[in-house]
Amino acid sequence: MPPTLRTVVRRMRLRPVAGIPGHGARGVLDAAVRWVAVSELADPTPYLEGGELLLTTGMRMEGDQSQYVARLVARGVAGLGFGVGVSHEEVPPALVTAAEEAGLPLFEVPRETPFIAIGKGVSELLAAEQYDEISRAFAAQGRLTRAALRPEGMHAVIDRLAKEVGGWAALLDEAGEVRHATRGADTDAVVSELSRLRTATRPPEPRLPEPGGGGLLPASLALSGPGEHIVVQPLGGGARPRGFFAVGAGRPFSPVTHTVINAAGSLLTLALEQGRTQLEAARRARSAVLELLLSGAGEQARAVLGPLGGRLPEEPLAVLAAGADALEALEPLAFAALLASSGEHPLAVALVPDTVAEKVALEADAPVGVSLPCGYAPEGLNGALDQARRALAAAPGKGLGRVVKFGELAGQGLLGLLDRAAAQAFAAALLAPLTAYGSRADLVESLRAYLDSNGHWDAAAQRLGVHRHTLRYRMKRVTELLGRDLDDPGVRAELWLALEAVRR
């Protein structure tokens, strides 16, 4: 804060003359002095910004001074110093009267006090105040840095920031959900405003993409209301925010406070990025361990995992397979890693004790395939991984839940163990001559009825609602189009699998 009028008057030994009731009114003398200006103009206000201590010798000052004083008051001058002994031996009575009536603090500047001395004195006070502000900001940054080194990490920074600003602070994730907040935090206002900005059309300004790819959010946000001032800033080093933090207080934030807030933002962003880097490194290490286990290098896998503080579950264990998005949910509950898949996306694979496999799978809140119990022998582990993959492929279909155990696929028959896309491609190719047949007769449905009736003509014809001779003709046509013998059990099995595949 700039020095007050009281401080300047006391330091420079100026004598109060007018505009200060009882020569001690707090509201008047506590006004900030932002600079010292010297002017002998009849109207110096075009050259003033407000907050100055104006000095004059009254060289052109004659008659009524009410308009002169009124202009100074309207401009926001902190006070007027009149130098006696040059043009006037005393402060002109008309100026004293006008200042008293307008409430403008008026001081007598003795002849032995040069105006430049007052300017230098105020300049020194301003420099000292700026140095004090920098010192306070630097000390606050040190306290925030020490907080960032604590085990609580980002939460400790938020707690410290609230103390530094004399208000509250909160940490939000990229979706705008509150992750940590100090007492009294007005997080409802912050969340509501962030939500509004995601869908509102705003005028051009520096912006950041909304989390999730929606609208645009401003690079920073300030909210003000009766007795509350809030600043919200995004976190993250990239174009897309990876979180937000908010700070609130009952008074406007000073430049020093804004410096402290910006320092906290830098520390929070650094912690966020470091945490992300460490997480990615740990995930790559776990993926390498899983690859070693699957290749039969169990000892090397444990040697890699040991320094990371991780451990593998005891046998018997189960293998879980899920989409890559489920990795974050599985990591706290199991040894989980991403595994390159032959498909387009990697697979989240988790190793868990067999006794808790289903419970862990349910926590993923996503489709999960669960293998039969196995050990760490490479053939057993690879087989269990294949089982988990097949169970995952069956999870969305056949009325099964989000968690499917490989053992449950026995009720699905052989078809449940086949890759769905491959089975459907096989079916389409095998049945193509029938589906392309131009007759009104539906040869595919006729074939299905014939196979479902185990080759019994009367039962199949009755199911179709046709004469058995009609069905015999159709089956003869099927044999000709497919070039296959329907009396061959292998041919019947292939055709049944194809017909079941097109049903899925």
Order of alpha helices (4+ residues) and beta strands (2+ residues): alpha-beta-alpha-beta-beta-alpha-beta-alpha-beta-alpha-alpha-beta-beta-alpha-beta-beta-beta-beta-beta-alpha-alpha-beta-alpha-beta-beta-alpha-beta-alpha-beta-alpha-alpha-alpha-alpha-alpha
